[in-house]
């Protein structure tokens, strides 16, 4: 038997299963089946069977030497390209350097590691995923990784300017906050001892300021000496907005520890910028004093209101009532009262109540006070505590908004 291909004029060829036989001393052929509807791969396999080839299951015929994880690489790299991260990198650099920079960014998402470990996970000989192969990096050395980081540091102003053009414009909201992280070692020029958010006052640290668009997309980052106070970093960001990003009017949004009254008067107002921040606790107490503009009756039928105060001329104060925060603080006050009640119980009385189980054989001197009953209830009952006077429900810290920034009123 064999498989024959018979051409058809103007039609696909007919694929037939035929058999040869001899009759009256002559060789003849007859068709056993029409295989034209079979897929080509199946026909080739059938031909191999007719030839007598030995066929094996795919799992036995192929030896898997190594299979690199690929799904998470495809998702992360695809997202990076969809938001055009690679378009932010300067095109004047060689393509390999740009690809390696993109690989370092994606690798931080997939498997954060030291630079030497990152070079190993990208190198084809020691790869832990398919990122290096997807970008066609080939052999990657640790020196290349460090050189790419140095190049990114030099190109940071260019990259931040492109991000600012993409995400910021005059009148936009600008989110700014500061954090810190401690360091090991002695070679960092910016490492200084300062206020440690990591509770590691024994280690030097650096301070990091991050500037984001209203959607939360990072636009610029800057590292300061570890002993730099948060408000002091604000002037550098305003210079960056004015000189590098060429923005004349934005709304700076920051917390009450960053946008202080001093920074507003000395830095933001002279620069012509607007702001949104929150008041500190002493200022809130003054507003909530008797006869002040912040009274609980404001929230009888609403959760948010706008108030004015002569102490803040030209500024809008937006206050809100947070029932979830009120519930949480009530729970904490109740827990503190319980702790104080138990702390008021005298341990000698508990030990005397427990004395029947550890009674001494020696006679005791009679006490002038009447004996306490030795019941389980009296052993562990805490003294009755009088609850503290109820406190008014907490309010959100009034949001301090500059007059130039208009928001919907909630009178």
BELBELMO-V667365 format. One record per backbone hydrogen bond with DSSP energy under -0.5 kcal/mol. CO is the residue of the C=O (numbers start at 1). NH is the residue of the N-H. E is the energy in kcal/mol with one decimal. If there is no record, write none. Layout:
co | nh | e
CO | NH | E
CO | NH | E
This chain:
co | nh | e
2 | 4 | -0.6
2 | 18 | -2.9
4 | 6 | -0.6
4 | 16 | -2.9
5 | 7 | -0.6
6 | 14 | -3.0
8 | 11 | -1.6
11 | 8 | -0.6
14 | 6 | -3.4
14 | 16 | -0.6
15 | 35 | -2.9
16 | 4 | -3.1
16 | 18 | -0.7
17 | 32 | -3.6
17 | 33 | -1.4
18 | 2 | -2.3
19 | 30 | -2.1
21 | 28 | -3.7
23 | 26 | -1.4
26 | 23 | -3.2
26 | 28 | -0.5
28 | 21 | -2.8
30 | 19 | -2.3
33 | 17 | -3.2
33 | 35 | -0.6
35 | 38 | -1.7
39 | 43 | -1.9
40 | 44 | -2.3
41 | 45 | -1.9
42 | 46 | -2.0
43 | 47 | -2.3
44 | 48 | -2.0
45 | 49 | -1.8
46 | 50 | -2.3
47 | 51 | -2.0
48 | 52 | -0.7
48 | 53 | -2.5
49 | 52 | -0.9
53 | 55 | -0.7
57 | 60 | -1.0
57 | 61 | -2.2
58 | 62 | -1.7
62 | 64 | -0.6
63 | 65 | -0.8
69 | 130 | -1.8
70 | 74 | -2.5
71 | 75 | -2.0
72 | 76 | -2.5
73 | 77 | -2.7
74 | 78 | -1.9
75 | 79 | -2.0
76 | 80 | -2.4
77 | 81 | -2.1
78 | 82 | -2.0
79 | 83 | -2.1
80 | 85 | -2.6
81 | 84 | -0.8
85 | 88 | -1.6
86 | 89 | -0.8
90 | 93 | -1.1
94 | 98 | -1.9
95 | 99 | -2.6
96 | 100 | -2.6
97 | 101 | -2.2
98 | 102 | -2.2
99 | 103 | -2.3
100 | 104 | -2.1
101 | 105 | -1.9
102 | 106 | -2.4
103 | 107 | -2.7
104 | 108 | -1.4
105 | 109 | -0.7
106 | 109 | -0.8
106 | 110 | -2.2
107 | 111 | -2.8
114 | 118 | -2.5
115 | 119 | -2.3
116 | 120 | -1.8
117 | 121 | -2.1
118 | 122 | -1.1
119 | 123 | -1.6
121 | 128 | -0.9
121 | 129 | -0.7
123 | 126 | -0.9
123 | 127 | -0.6
128 | 69 | -0.5
130 | 134 | -2.5
131 | 135 | -1.9
132 | 137 | -2.5
133 | 136 | -0.6
141 | 145 | -1.4
142 | 146 | -2.2
143 | 147 | -2.4
144 | 148 | -2.1
145 | 149 | -2.0
146 | 150 | -2.2
147 | 151 | -2.0
148 | 152 | -2.4
149 | 153 | -2.2
150 | 154 | -1.9
151 | 155 | -1.9
153 | 156 | -0.8
155 | 159 | -2.4
156 | 160 | -2.8
157 | 161 | -2.0
158 | 162 | -1.8
159 | 163 | -2.1
160 | 164 | -2.5
161 | 165 | -2.2
162 | 166 | -1.6
163 | 167 | -2.3
164 | 168 | -2.6
169 | 172 | -2.0
172 | 251 | -2.5
173 | 214 | -0.6
174 | 253 | -2.9
175 | 212 | -3.2
177 | 210 | -2.6
179 | 208 | -3.0
181 | 206 | -2.1
188 | 191 | -0.7
190 | 226 | -2.1
192 | 205 | -2.7
195 | 197 | -0.6
196 | 199 | -0.9
200 | 203 | -1.8
204 | 183 | -2.8
205 | 192 | -2.2
205 | 226 | -0.6
206 | 181 | -1.8
207 | 224 | -3.6
208 | 179 | -2.6
209 | 222 | -2.1
210 | 177 | -1.8
211 | 219 | -3.2
211 | 220 | -1.6
212 | 175 | -2.4
213 | 216 | -2.0
217 | 213 | -2.5
220 | 211 | -2.9
222 | 209 | -2.9
224 | 207 | -1.9
225 | 228 | -1.9
229 | 232 | -0.7
229 | 233 | -0.8
230 | 233 | -1.3
231 | 234 | -1.5
232 | 235 | -0.6
233 | 237 | -1.1
234 | 238 | -1.9
235 | 239 | -2.2
236 | 240 | -1.7
237 | 241 | -2.3
238 | 242 | -2.5
239 | 243 | -2.8
239 | 244 | -0.6
240 | 244 | -1.3
240 | 245 | -2.0
241 | 247 | -2.6
249 | 171 | -4.4
250 | 252 | -0.7
250 | 274 | -2.0
251 | 174 | -2.8
252 | 254 | -0.5
252 | 276 | -2.3
253 | 176 | -2.2
255 | 258 | -1.1
255 | 259 | -2.6
258 | 260 | -1.4
260 | 264 | -2.4
261 | 265 | -2.3
262 | 266 | -2.6
263 | 267 | -2.3
263 | 268 | -2.0
264 | 269 | -2.7
267 | 271 | -1.2
268 | 272 | -0.7
268 | 273 | -2.0
269 | 272 | -1.5
274 | 252 | -2.6
275 | 402 | -2.1
276 | 254 | -1.9
277 | 400 | -3.0
280 | 284 | -1.9
281 | 285 | -2.3
282 | 286 | -1.8
283 | 287 | -1.7
284 | 288 | -2.1
286 | 289 | -0.8
287 | 294 | -2.1
289 | 292 | -2.8
293 | 295 | -0.9
295 | 298 | -1.9
296 | 299 | -1.7
297 | 300 | -1.4
303 | 321 | -3.1
305 | 319 | -2.9
307 | 317 | -1.5
309 | 312 | -1.9
310 | 313 | -0.5
312 | 315 | -1.5
314 | 403 | -1.1
316 | 318 | -0.6
316 | 401 | -2.9
317 | 307 | -2.9
317 | 319 | -0.5
318 | 399 | -3.3
319 | 305 | -2.7
320 | 396 | -2.9
321 | 323 | -0.7
322 | 326 | -2.1
323 | 327 | -2.2
324 | 328 | -2.1
325 | 329 | -2.6
326 | 330 | -2.2
327 | 331 | -1.9
328 | 332 | -2.1
329 | 333 | -2.5
330 | 334 | -2.3
331 | 335 | -2.2
332 | 336 | -2.4
333 | 337 | -2.2
334 | 338 | -2.0
335 | 339 | -2.0
336 | 340 | -2.5
337 | 341 | -2.4
338 | 342 | -2.3
339 | 343 | -2.4
340 | 344 | -1.4
341 | 345 | -0.5
342 | 345 | -1.0
346 | 350 | -1.2
347 | 351 | -2.6
348 | 352 | -2.2
349 | 353 | -1.9
350 | 354 | -1.7
352 | 355 | -1.2
353 | 356 | -0.5
354 | 357 | -1.2
355 | 358 | -1.3
356 | 359 | -0.7
373 | 375 | -1.2
375 | 379 | -1.7
376 | 380 | -1.4
377 | 381 | -1.0
385 | 387 | -0.6
394 | 322 | -0.7
398 | 279 | -1.9
398 | 400 | -0.5
399 | 318 | -2.2
399 | 401 | -0.7
400 | 277 | -2.2
401 | 316 | -2.9
402 | 405 | -1.3
404 | 406 | -0.7
410 | 306 | -0.7
